[in-house]
Amino acid sequence: MMENLIRGRNPPQYQRSPCKEVRAALRKRPEEELQCLEMTTKRKIIGRLVPCRCFRGEEEIISVLDYSHCSLQQVPKEVFNFERTLEELYLDANQIEELPKQLFNCQALRKLSIPDNDLSNLPTTIASLVNLKELDISKNGVQEFPNIKCCKCLTIIEASVNPISKLPDGFTQLINLTQLYLNDAFLEFLPANFGRLVKLRILELRENHLKTLPNI
């Protein structure tokens, strides 16, 4: 998994070095190495923060950003600089209260992790993330799901520890869903056609207010 690549891996050295030091190092390189660097047109970077932009003419491709445990109150604006390439975004354990509309322009996003924040709702525009595969909104204050039936690539949803009382009818159109976690919520019932989720392998519904279950 890509998150395993980012966690436990030391960031590339040039990301930690000030711009002046990087330029000084380049001046010490042989002429042929400088020419090689100038010919490079694209580099893929997996990192926590935006790298130093010392190599002009290169296209930076950020696919993973991790802002977990940063005491953030809002989604960093730097995220939107990579809305065309960002695939995984981690905002775990912050104090974020709402998700900005611009976040949902990140059409390449495949994993969105926002557990342990202060969200009270999910914008309806989350349905525009049609390539999203994993969504974690656990340990927030979300009271209901918007209609996310267009997110048909979703395979994992973790929404435990939220005061969610019901799921929208369109929820059962998430036909690729394999894991659903809704523990410690306020669910009173499940959609009648819940059995349409034929790929579902893990379903956790502990500590809810369910009295009956639909035929599955």
Summary of the structure (lengths in Angstrom):
residues: 216
radius of gyration: 20.9
end to end distance: 31.2
largest distance: 74.6
contacts: 612
relative contact order: 0.09
helix: 24%
strand: 13%
